[in-house]
Amino acid sequence: MQPHESARGPHVLRQINFGAVLRAVREHSPARVADLMQATGLSRPAVTRAVAELRDAGLVADVDETAQVSMGRPAQWIRFRAEVGHVVGVDVGSHKVIAMVADLAGRVVASRQVTIGEGATGARLLQSVRDTIVEALAKADLTGEDVWAIVVGTPGIVEETSGEVLLAPGIPGLAHLPVMDELHTLTPGPVLIENDINLAVLGERWCGAAVGSDSLVFVHWGVRIGAGILIDGKPYRGAHGAAGEIGFADVFSEPDAPDPLPLVGGGTSGVSEWGAFERMVGTQAIAELADAAHAFTERDPRALLSPDAVAAVFAAATEGDPTALAVVDRIAGRFARGLAAMLLVLDPREVIIGGGLSRAGETLLAAIERHLRPRILTSPRLVLSDLGSDAVALGAVRRALDHVEARLLAHPDA
Amino acid sequence: MQPHESARGPHVLRQINFGAVLRAVREHSPARVADLMQATGLSRPAVTRAVAELRDAGLVADVDETAQVSMGRPAQWIRFRAEVGHVVGVDVGSHKVIAMVADLAGRVVASRQVTIGEGATGARLLQSVRDTIVEALAKADLTGEDVWAIVVGTPGIVEETSGEVLLAPGIPGLAHLPVMDELHTLTPGPVLIENDINLAVLGERWCGAAVGSDSLVFVHWGVRIGAGILIDGKPYRGAHGAAGEIGFADVFSEPDAPDPLPLVGGGTSGVSEWGAFERMVGTQAIAELADAAHAFTERDPRALLSPDAVAAVFAAATEGDPTALAVVDRIAGRFARGLAAMLLVLDPREVIIGGGLSRAGETLLAAIERHLRPRILTSPRLVLSDLGSDAVALGAVRRALDHVEARLLAHPDA
């Protein structure tokens, strides 16, 4: 084969081999060349060359031989230098910011959570995001200079290339904030912004309730409702970054009810404050249903909207309280209706229920199952989130690591 | 670079080059080597070798030089031998079977449509499918021996690898019929079975209303309702081959209405006869709405369920009849509700409305647009099907051609 026959040839192969050996050494570190040959299926010369490139790039190092016990001449052990770089995953929510710092092996080395006041919009919100990241880095004795990538998850619809938050009904003042510009002053590394639920599904696939799943829907169920979709193991964003917005589906009104007010164009944030589905079955609707059913007889009605109030209903249901059980059954029935519409469209293999309601536990899960099964044609596995409120930040870490890896593969010498 | 360094190297490149040149010569036939170099970006030796392989495989031939006018020494012209093989695309519907025969360039050289009687189930249905194919081939002076692939589209959920029709509420007796076994006695080529709407979307992308689209939803709207989904240019089937079954979505009942009877497990075909959405907005519901609105005062009520009756409503609406316009507005509003739920989940770039209702024309399309826009967050392009009742068969032809091409790339010598 002549080198000039195709411009794609040796270069592509070198990249493929480099990537395969990088993944193998990261997974099996420390490893010998023979281990890496077995893990990758590559020949000894190919592995040796890739290891040399990885060593030049500072990504692997030889393990000190005296640390190894061996008969005869010791084989050379190579370890992945996970500590050579770090990434930051950030979750910007309506009430809190979480920043997690991880090394290149994905080990979280520091994290920081900051509560955001109701009025924190615009510049103050931006400052909180920045401060949270800086404080998390400081806990790990790092600065922005050490960061190879930052990924920020926010609610709303995010434009893929610019990272601009186009619509964010959940956080007034977030849309069109210069998050990326602000964070670029913090680090020379790349900054990516992504819809939070699209990151949560990545987190659960990485180390949560559906490890390695190739066909997964993550439904965030809290005050708001939205879904992250994973197809062939990759996030599905839709043509305009707006896939999974099931919270806006209108599945309860009468057949010939008048059209709703337009979703887009109204409200202070450019999008309708609430979707029809989340209005009927979000945390607030649950609290109202529970109140109407007198499941809160001894509570202060002003506590109704706190997460504790909703948690109390599920606790009572788990203990067998008939009023609470009836409330749980009713909201599970409503939730199943909207979930079924989405599952009939997507037919995923696995469904994770996340967000605040994932803490409601097995009583709620069983009720959803009961109402869902008659409404769908196939049988996806239905589970609760493993990662809870860490899902978005962990997904952001995963996304940042993927970005770093893609850059390394494209420019191994950089 | 050593040949032993990676087993994937030269072989993969040879396949890539072979495929690139195959596509280029098919598209530009007849073409010169220089044209193919330009179309593929490959070097002259790479193109020349691929052309030699294609010639050995019988897929290209040199054009007779005397047919070309040229100053000086004529360049060699190569043409794609589209006539060397044929494929068959079949649409098995509840009332008809269509078979189309196409050459390897995708040119339809013969087609045959046969009406199926109400009672045609089991062996008789199978025989009709076979007869329709044989008759279509005979019109092109071909037999099953000449066929490189047959793809059959049927309603229902089709198991991907076995081609078994698992659930087919639309055609009683179709589920579990040995369609593949029957057709394997007709041709030595491969036989594939696929959901009809998944094929329709391929057809529209190939030569219909959304040529080349990478993000497309095709909604079949007739007696039944279902959708074909195309993501990154490829059909999305879901984890169990059941994606797009929006006809079963329950988007009209009251919030706390009791659950429906289970969709799966009932009825003679193992699945509920009708989905909630199609029951409210399928052709039959339209006829009933029109009847209730006295849009048919001068018609025989028994004609209500014929396609003509529904067509009459749309014709009257187009002419400005207020009663008919009100009916169209009402069904468009209902349809928009279910369509919105799907579009909020998928966020496609383009939406095609196909099936019988696609013939209703611009009056219906405008009414759908009006009811849909307030209900969604993004702005997909909404169009009517270009291919009408040919969409499934043409999509089956496209799928068969893709299958032939994939086999050629994997085994160029076969």
Interface residues (C-beta under 8 A of the other chain):
Chain A: M1 Q2 P3 H4 E5 S6 A7 R8 G9 P10 L13 I16 N17 G41 L42 S43 P45 A46 I157 L167 S215 A227 I229 I231 Y236 R237 G238 A239 H240 G241 A242 A243 G244 E245 I246 F248 A249 D250 V251 F252 S253 E254 P255 D256 D259 P260 L261 P262 L263 V264 V271 M280 R330 G333 R334 A336 R337 A340 A341 M342 L344 V345 L346 D347 P348 R349 H371 R373 P374 R375 I376 L377 T378 S379 P380
Chain B: M1 Q2 P3 H4 E5 S6 A7 R8 G9 P10 L13 I16 N17 G41 L42 S43 P45 A46 I157 L167 S215 A227 I229 I231 Y236 R237 G238 A239 H240 G241 A242 A243 G244 E245 I246 F248 A249 D250 V251 F252 S253 E254 P255 D256 D259 P260 L261 P262 L263 V264 V271 M280 R330 G333 R334 A336 R337 A340 A341 M342 L344 V345 L346 D347 P348 R349 H371 R373 P374 R375 I376 L377 T378 S379 P380
